[in-house]
Amino acid sequence: MHPALDRLEAEHERSGPAVRELENGLTAGQLLGESHRAQLLQLVDTVTRVNLGRMKLEENDVLSVAGDFLSDGDWHELEE
């Protein structure tokens, strides 16, 4: 596999647990209120960093690699 795709796969693997932690943190925040605010903000920051990193990787590396392998017809099909 291509190194950019390996990194993308690793980013996807990291994002799942981060989102689940955020979901749990939101539930805890509803129950614990203000005392849980700092931890909740940290979870939001983590999910944001993970997802922005993944998006940057997709836009800067993966799409340029995809351009080497996908035909115009493939791009058209993806757009649909």
MOPAC internal coordinates of N, CA, C and O (Angstrom, degrees):
PM7 1SCF
backbone

  N    0.0000 0     0.00 0     0.00 0    0    0    0
  C    1.4546 1     0.00 0     0.00 0    1    0    0
  C    1.5370 1   108.38 1     0.00 0    2    1    0
  O    1.2310 1   120.67 1   -21.10 1    3    2    1
  N    1.2979 1   116.33 1   158.90 1    3    2    1
  C    1.4623 1   123.47 1   179.13 1    5    3    2
  C    1.5269 1   110.21 1   -74.91 1    6    5    3
  O    1.2310 1   119.28 1   -37.50 1    7    6    5
  N    1.3432 1   118.98 1   142.50 1    7    6    5
  C    1.4766 1   120.83 1  -179.04 1    9    7    6
  C    1.5260 1   113.67 1   -55.93 1   10    9    7
  O    1.2310 1   119.74 1   142.99 1   11   10    9
  N    1.3343 1   118.10 1   -37.01 1   11   10    9
  C    1.4655 1   120.12 1   178.96 1   13   11   10
  C    1.5205 1   110.66 1   -64.90 1   14   13   11
  O    1.2310 1   120.48 1   142.61 1   15   14   13
  N    1.3226 1   116.69 1   -37.39 1   15   14   13
  C    1.4639 1   119.99 1   179.11 1   17   15   14
  C    1.5254 1   110.81 1   -71.83 1   18   17   15
  O    1.2310 1   120.29 1   145.32 1   19   18   17
  N    1.3232 1   117.05 1   -34.68 1   19   18   17
  C    1.4671 1   120.64 1   175.01 1   21   19   18
  C    1.5297 1   110.12 1   -61.83 1   22   21   19
  O    1.2310 1   120.87 1   136.09 1   23   22   21
  N    1.3442 1   115.94 1   -43.91 1   23   22   21
  C    1.4759 1   120.04 1   179.01 1   25   23   22
  C    1.5258 1   110.61 1   -65.46 1   26   25   23
  O    1.2310 1   120.42 1   140.23 1   27   26   25
  N    1.3261 1   116.80 1   -39.77 1   27   26   25
  C    1.4620 1   120.70 1   179.24 1   29   27   26
  C    1.5277 1   110.63 1   -63.21 1   30   29   27
  O    1.2310 1   120.53 1   136.85 1   31   30   29
  N    1.3137 1   116.59 1   -43.15 1   31   30   29
  C    1.4622 1   120.05 1   178.05 1   33   31   30
  C    1.5324 1   110.73 1   -61.26 1   34   33   31
  O    1.2310 1   120.18 1   138.76 1   35   34   33
  N    1.3232 1   117.26 1   -41.24 1   35   34   33
  C    1.4622 1   121.03 1   177.85 1   37   35   34
  C    1.5276 1   111.08 1   -64.22 1   38   37   35
  O    1.2310 1   120.42 1   140.95 1   39   38   37
  N    1.3267 1   116.80 1   -39.05 1   39   38   37
  C    1.4685 1   120.61 1   177.81 1   41   39   38
  C    1.5284 1   110.81 1   -64.09 1   42   41   39
  O    1.2310 1   120.27 1   139.74 1   43   42   41
  N    1.3181 1   117.09 1   -40.26 1   43   42   41
  C    1.4663 1   120.47 1   178.09 1   45   43   42
  C    1.5312 1   110.25 1   -64.48 1   46   45   43
  O    1.2310 1   120.48 1   140.88 1   47   46   45
  N    1.3060 1   116.69 1   -39.12 1   47   46   45
  C    1.4612 1   120.18 1   178.71 1   49   47   46
  C    1.5286 1   111.12 1   -65.30 1   50   49   47
  O    1.2310 1   120.09 1   145.31 1   51   50   49
  N    1.3245 1   117.42 1   -34.69 1   51   50   49
  C    1.4622 1   121.31 1   178.30 1   53   51   50
  C    1.5221 1   112.21 1   -73.36 1   54   53   51
  O    1.2310 1   120.25 1   147.94 1   55   54   53
  N    1.3206 1   117.13 1   -32.06 1   55   54   53
  C    1.4609 1   119.51 1  -173.31 1   57   55   54
  C    1.5232 1   112.43 1   -71.70 1   58   57   55
  O    1.2310 1   119.61 1   144.47 1   59   58   57
  N    1.3262 1   118.35 1   -35.53 1   59   58   57
  C    1.4651 1   120.87 1  -179.11 1   61   59   58
  C    1.5231 1   113.01 1   -57.12 1   62   61   59
  O    1.2310 1   119.94 1   123.87 1   63   62   61
  N    1.3357 1   117.72 1   -56.13 1   63   62   61
  C    1.4670 1   119.27 1   178.74 1   65   63   62
  C    1.5325 1   112.85 1   -61.63 1   66   65   63
  O    1.2310 1   120.01 1   144.54 1   67   66   65
  N    1.3211 1   117.58 1   -35.46 1   67   66   65
  C    1.4653 1   120.26 1  -179.98 1   69   67   66
  C    1.5248 1   110.71 1   -64.51 1   70   69   67
  O    1.2310 1   120.54 1   138.63 1   71   70   69
  N    1.3235 1   116.58 1   -41.37 1   71   70   69
  C    1.4668 1   120.45 1   178.84 1   73   71   70
  C    1.5252 1   110.34 1   -67.46 1   74   73   71
  O    1.2310 1   120.21 1   139.34 1   75   74   73
  N    1.3244 1   117.20 1   -40.66 1   75   74   73
  C    1.4742 1   119.68 1   178.21 1   77   75   74
  C    1.5301 1   110.73 1   -63.37 1   78   77   75
  O    1.2310 1   120.30 1   140.37 1   79   78   77
  N    1.3234 1   117.03 1   -39.63 1   79   78   77
  C    1.4699 1   119.78 1   176.88 1   81   79   78
  C    1.5160 1   110.65 1   -62.94 1   82   81   79
  O    1.2310 1   120.42 1   139.76 1   83   82   81
  N    1.3253 1   116.81 1   -40.24 1   83   82   81
  C    1.4595 1   120.35 1   178.07 1   85   83   82
  C    1.5250 1   110.59 1   -63.88 1   86   85   83
  O    1.2310 1   120.20 1   136.90 1   87   86   85
  N    1.3309 1   117.22 1   -43.10 1   87   86   85
  C    1.4679 1   120.36 1   178.16 1   89   87   86
  C    1.5289 1   110.11 1   -59.26 1   90   89   87
  O    1.2310 1   120.78 1   134.92 1   91   90   89
  N    1.3383 1   116.12 1   -45.08 1   91   90   89
  C    1.4687 1   119.48 1   177.84 1   93   91   90
  C    1.5281 1   111.02 1   -64.49 1   94   93   91
  O    1.2310 1   120.72 1   142.09 1   95   94   93
  N    1.3290 1   116.23 1   -37.91 1   95   94   93
  C    1.4548 1   120.64 1   178.70 1   97   95   94
  C    1.5170 1   112.45 1   -65.12 1   98   97   95
  O    1.2310 1   120.45 1   142.98 1   99   98   97
  N    1.3239 1   116.74 1   -37.02 1   99   98   97
  C    1.4660 1   120.09 1   176.81 1  101   99   98
  C    1.5223 1   111.04 1   -64.77 1  102  101   99
  O    1.2310 1   120.79 1   138.77 1  103  102  101
  N    1.3286 1   116.10 1   -41.23 1  103  102  101
  C    1.4660 1   119.98 1   177.12 1  105  103  102
  C    1.5173 1   110.09 1   -63.27 1  106  105  103
  O    1.2310 1   120.64 1   134.30 1  107  106  105
  N    1.3258 1   116.39 1   -45.70 1  107  106  105
  C    1.4673 1   120.14 1   178.91 1  109  107  106
  C    1.5217 1   110.50 1   -62.73 1  110  109  107
  O    1.2310 1   120.53 1   141.86 1  111  110  109
  N    1.3280 1   116.60 1   -38.14 1  111  110  109
  C    1.4666 1   120.39 1   178.67 1  113  111  110
  C    1.5088 1   112.08 1   -63.01 1  114  113  111
  O    1.2310 1   120.45 1   143.63 1  115  114  113
  N    1.3233 1   116.75 1   -36.37 1  115  114  113
  C    1.4626 1   120.11 1   177.11 1  117  115  114
  C    1.5240 1   110.81 1   -66.05 1  118  117  115
  O    1.2310 1   120.99 1   144.39 1  119  118  117
  N    1.3214 1   115.71 1   -35.61 1  119  118  117
  C    1.4626 1   119.74 1  -178.12 1  121  119  118
  C    1.5171 1   112.66 1   -82.59 1  122  121  119
  O    1.2310 1   120.32 1   140.94 1  123  122  121
  N    1.3287 1   117.00 1   -39.06 1  123  122  121
  C    1.4638 1   121.11 1  -173.20 1  125  123  122
  C    1.5234 1   113.87 1   -98.79 1  126  125  123
  O    1.2310 1   120.64 1   165.42 1  127  126  125
  N    1.3164 1   116.39 1   -14.58 1  127  126  125
  C    1.4590 1   120.40 1   176.23 1  129  127  126
  C    1.5165 1   113.75 1    66.81 1  130  129  127
  O    1.2310 1   121.19 1    37.87 1  131  130  129
  N    1.2997 1   115.32 1  -142.13 1  131  130  129
  C    1.4660 1   123.86 1  -172.20 1  133  131  130
  C    1.5249 1   113.05 1   -58.38 1  134  133  131
  O    1.2310 1   119.54 1   150.53 1  135  134  133
  N    1.3194 1   118.49 1   -29.47 1  135  134  133
  C    1.4672 1   120.36 1  -178.83 1  137  135  134
  C    1.5294 1   111.91 1   -65.48 1  138  137  135
  O    1.2310 1   120.08 1   163.78 1  139  138  137
  N    1.3054 1   117.46 1   -16.22 1  139  138  137
  C    1.4606 1   122.61 1  -177.47 1  141  139  138
  C    1.5308 1   112.00 1  -103.58 1  142  141  139
  O    1.2310 1   120.16 1  -178.90 1  143  142  141
  N    1.3139 1   117.30 1     1.10 1  143  142  141
  C    1.4665 1   122.61 1  -172.95 1  145  143  142
  C    1.5297 1   113.02 1   -59.45 1  146  145  143
  O    1.2310 1   119.18 1   132.53 1  147  146  145
  N    1.3203 1   119.16 1   -47.47 1  147  146  145
  C    1.4676 1   121.67 1  -176.97 1  149  147  146
  C    1.5283 1   110.91 1   -61.97 1  150  149  147
  O    1.2310 1   120.27 1   137.41 1  151  150  149
  N    1.3159 1   117.09 1   -42.59 1  151  150  149
  C    1.4612 1   120.32 1   179.16 1  153  151  150
  C    1.5221 1   110.62 1   -66.26 1  154  153  151
  O    1.2310 1   120.14 1   140.48 1  155  154  153
  N    1.3139 1   117.34 1   -39.52 1  155  154  153
  C    1.4575 1   121.63 1   179.08 1  157  155  154
  C    1.5366 1   110.60 1   -63.93 1  158  157  155
  O    1.2310 1   120.20 1   137.15 1  159  158  157
  N    1.3158 1   117.22 1   -42.85 1  159  158  157
  C    1.4657 1   120.46 1   178.45 1  161  159  158
  C    1.5242 1   111.23 1   -63.49 1  162  161  159
  O    1.2310 1   120.34 1   143.99 1  163  162  161
  N    1.3186 1   116.95 1   -36.01 1  163  162  161
  C    1.4584 1   120.84 1   177.28 1  165  163  162
  C    1.5340 1   110.47 1   -65.46 1  166  165  163
  O    1.2310 1   120.29 1   139.57 1  167  166  165
  N    1.3298 1   117.04 1   -40.43 1  167  166  165
  C    1.4583 1   121.16 1   177.92 1  169  167  166
  C    1.5319 1   110.83 1   -64.57 1  170  169  167
  O    1.2310 1   120.26 1   138.46 1  171  170  169
  N    1.3250 1   117.10 1   -41.54 1  171  170  169
  C    1.4682 1   120.89 1   178.00 1  173  171  170
  C    1.5258 1   109.66 1   -62.03 1  174  173  171
  O    1.2310 1   120.58 1   137.63 1  175  174  173
  N    1.3304 1   116.49 1   -42.37 1  175  174  173
  C    1.4587 1   120.71 1   179.17 1  177  175  174
  C    1.5293 1   110.67 1   -62.36 1  178  177  175
  O    1.2310 1   120.00 1   137.19 1  179  178  177
  N    1.3131 1   117.60 1   -42.81 1  179  178  177
  C    1.4654 1   121.28 1   179.83 1  181  179  178
  C    1.5182 1   111.25 1   -62.33 1  182  181  179
  O    1.2310 1   120.31 1   131.84 1  183  182  181
  N    1.3222 1   117.01 1   -48.16 1  183  182  181
  C    1.4714 1   120.39 1  -179.94 1  185  183  182
  C    1.5263 1   110.26 1   -62.83 1  186  185  183
  O    1.2310 1   120.23 1   140.12 1  187  186  185
  N    1.3092 1   117.16 1   -39.88 1  187  186  185
  C    1.4669 1   121.21 1   179.16 1  189  187  186
  C    1.5275 1   110.66 1   -62.62 1  190  189  187
  O    1.2310 1   120.18 1   132.16 1  191  190  189
  N    1.3305 1   117.25 1   -47.84 1  191  190  189
  C    1.4661 1   120.60 1  -179.61 1  193  191  190
  C    1.5295 1   111.44 1   -62.57 1  194  193  191
  O    1.2310 1   120.26 1   136.40 1  195  194  193
  N    1.3220 1   117.11 1   -43.60 1  195  194  193
  C    1.4658 1   120.79 1  -179.67 1  197  195  194
  C    1.5301 1   110.10 1   -62.01 1  198  197  195
  O    1.2310 1   120.22 1   133.36 1  199  198  197
  N    1.3159 1   117.19 1   -46.64 1  199  198  197
  C    1.4626 1   120.16 1  -177.00 1  201  199  198
  C    1.5239 1   112.59 1   -71.65 1  202  201  199
  O    1.2310 1   119.90 1   142.62 1  203  202  201
  N    1.3196 1   117.80 1   -37.38 1  203  202  201
  C    1.4646 1   119.12 1   177.13 1  205  203  202
  C    1.5253 1   110.73 1   -66.73 1  206  205  203
  O    1.2310 1   120.50 1   141.90 1  207  206  205
  N    1.3270 1   116.64 1   -38.10 1  207  206  205
  C    1.4559 1   120.12 1   176.89 1  209  207  206
  C    1.5154 1   111.73 1   -63.08 1  210  209  207
  O    1.2310 1   120.66 1   138.41 1  211  210  209
  N    1.3246 1   116.35 1   -41.59 1  211  210  209
  C    1.4697 1   121.30 1   178.20 1  213  211  210
  C    1.5178 1   110.53 1   -65.09 1  214  213  211
  O    1.2310 1   120.19 1   136.01 1  215  214  213
  N    1.3246 1   117.25 1   -43.99 1  215  214  213
  C    1.4559 1   120.62 1  -179.47 1  217  215  214
  C    1.5321 1   110.88 1   -63.73 1  218  217  215
  O    1.2310 1   120.43 1   138.88 1  219  218  217
  N    1.3180 1   116.78 1   -41.12 1  219  218  217
  C    1.4601 1   120.75 1   178.72 1  221  219  218
  C    1.5252 1   109.99 1   -63.04 1  222  221  219
  O    1.2310 1   120.38 1   136.61 1  223  222  221
  N    1.3199 1   116.87 1   -43.39 1  223  222  221
  C    1.4630 1   121.67 1   177.90 1  225  223  222
  C    1.5240 1   110.85 1   -60.75 1  226  225  223
  O    1.2310 1   120.51 1   135.40 1  227  226  225
  N    1.3315 1   116.64 1   -44.60 1  227  226  225
  C    1.4680 1   120.34 1   179.22 1  229  227  226
  C    1.5246 1   110.93 1   -61.67 1  230  229  227
  O    1.2310 1   120.52 1   133.59 1  231  230  229
  N    1.3210 1   116.61 1   -46.41 1  231  230  229
  C    1.4647 1   120.71 1  -175.54 1  233  231  230
  C    1.5232 1   112.46 1   -71.19 1  234  233  231
  O    1.2310 1   120.35 1   138.44 1  235  234  233
  N    1.3321 1   116.93 1   -41.56 1  235  234  233
  C    1.4646 1   120.24 1  -173.29 1  237  235  234
  C    1.5220 1   113.85 1   -87.14 1  238  237  235
  O    1.2310 1   119.97 1   145.95 1  239  238  237
  N    1.3131 1   117.66 1   -34.05 1  239  238  237
  C    1.4649 1   119.84 1  -173.06 1  241  239  238
  C    1.5236 1   113.27 1  -112.19 1  242  241  239
  O    1.2310 1   120.52 1   128.97 1  243  242  241
  N    1.3181 1   116.60 1   -51.03 1  243  242  241
  C    1.4641 1   119.78 1  -172.23 1  245  243  242
  C    1.5267 1   111.35 1   -68.82 1  246  245  243
  O    1.2310 1   119.78 1   135.93 1  247  246  245
  N    1.3197 1   118.02 1   -44.07 1  247  246  245
  C    1.4613 1   119.19 1  -178.97 1  249  247  246
  C    1.5244 1   111.74 1   -64.46 1  250  249  247
  O    1.2310 1   119.97 1   145.50 1  251  250  249
  N    1.3322 1   117.67 1   -34.50 1  251  250  249
  C    1.4657 1   119.22 1   177.95 1  253  251  250
  C    1.5225 1   110.61 1   -68.75 1  254  253  251
  O    1.2310 1   119.86 1   143.01 1  255  254  253
  N    1.3129 1   117.88 1   -36.99 1  255  254  253
  C    1.4648 1   121.38 1   176.11 1  257  255  254
  C    1.5236 1   109.67 1   -68.53 1  258  257  255
  O    1.2310 1   120.43 1   138.38 1  259  258  257
  N    1.3238 1   116.79 1   -41.62 1  259  258  257
  C    1.4668 1   120.42 1   179.83 1  261  259  258
  C    1.5225 1   110.70 1   -59.22 1  262  261  259
  O    1.2310 1   120.67 1   144.42 1  263  262  261
  N    1.3190 1   116.33 1   -35.58 1  263  262  261
  C    1.4525 1   120.35 1   179.00 1  265  263  262
  C    1.5207 1   113.18 1   -60.24 1  266  265  263
  O    1.2310 1   120.40 1   153.85 1  267  266  265
  N    1.3317 1   116.84 1   -26.15 1  267  266  265
  C    1.4624 1   121.09 1   178.36 1  269  267  266
  C    1.5226 1   112.30 1   -77.12 1  270  269  267
  O    1.2310 1   120.10 1   161.44 1  271  270  269
  N    1.3309 1   117.42 1   -18.56 1  271  270  269
  C    1.4562 1   120.46 1  -172.28 1  273  271  270
  C    1.5292 1   114.92 1  -117.64 1  274  273  271
  O    1.2310 1   120.10 1   158.12 1  275  274  273
  N    1.3194 1   117.41 1   -21.88 1  275  274  273
  C    1.4624 1   120.11 1  -175.78 1  277  275  274
  C    1.5257 1   110.85 1   -97.13 1  278  277  275
  O    1.2310 1   121.30 1   -40.57 1  279  278  277
  N    1.3081 1   115.11 1   139.43 1  279  278  277
  C    1.4682 1   120.88 1   177.49 1  281  279  278
  C    1.5330 1   109.35 1   -84.61 1  282  281  279
  O    1.2310 1   121.11 1    -7.98 1  283  282  281
  N    1.3216 1   115.48 1   172.02 1  283  282  281
  C    1.4667 1   119.88 1   175.54 1  285  283  282
  C    1.5296 1   110.22 1   -59.40 1  286  285  283
  O    1.2310 1   120.59 1   141.29 1  287  286  285
  N    1.3311 1   116.48 1   -38.71 1  287  286  285
  C    1.4599 1   120.60 1   177.95 1  289  287  286
  C    1.5201 1   112.05 1   -63.45 1  290  289  287
  O    1.2310 1   120.55 1   141.52 1  291  290  289
  N    1.3352 1   116.56 1   -38.48 1  291  290  289
  C    1.4695 1   120.12 1   177.27 1  293  291  290
  C    1.5254 1   110.71 1   -62.45 1  294  293  291
  O    1.2310 1   120.68 1   135.72 1  295  294  293
  N    1.3382 1   116.30 1   -44.28 1  295  294  293
  C    1.4693 1   119.86 1  -179.76 1  297  295  294
  C    1.5272 1   110.20 1   -63.30 1  298  297  295
  O    1.2310 1   120.60 1   138.89 1  299  298  297
  N    1.3165 1   116.45 1   -41.11 1  299  298  297
  C    1.4572 1   121.26 1   179.54 1  301  299  298
  C    1.5388 1   109.73 1   -61.70 1  302  301  299
  O    1.2310 1   120.82 1   135.32 1  303  302  301
  N    1.3225 1   116.04 1   -44.68 1  303  302  301
  C    1.4637 1   120.39 1   179.03 1  305  303  302
  C    1.5233 1   111.07 1   -62.41 1  306  305  303
  O    1.2310 1   120.15 1   139.73 1  307  306  305
  N    1.3240 1   117.31 1   -40.27 1  307  306  305
  C    1.4709 1   120.58 1   178.58 1  309  307  306
  C    1.5330 1   111.91 1   -64.79 1  310  309  307
  O    1.2310 1   120.84 1   143.64 1  311  310  309
  N    1.3270 1   116.00 1   -36.36 1  311  310  309
  C    1.4486 1   120.22 1   179.52 1  313  311  310
  C    1.5221 1   111.79 1   -65.44 1  314  313  311
  O    1.2310 1   120.85 1   146.62 1  315  314  313
  N    1.3298 1   115.98 1   -33.38 1  315  314  313
  C    1.4609 1   119.73 1  -179.68 1  317  315  314
  C    1.5058 1   109.38 1   -72.60 1  318  317  315
  O    1.2310 1   120.10 1   180.00 1  319  318  317

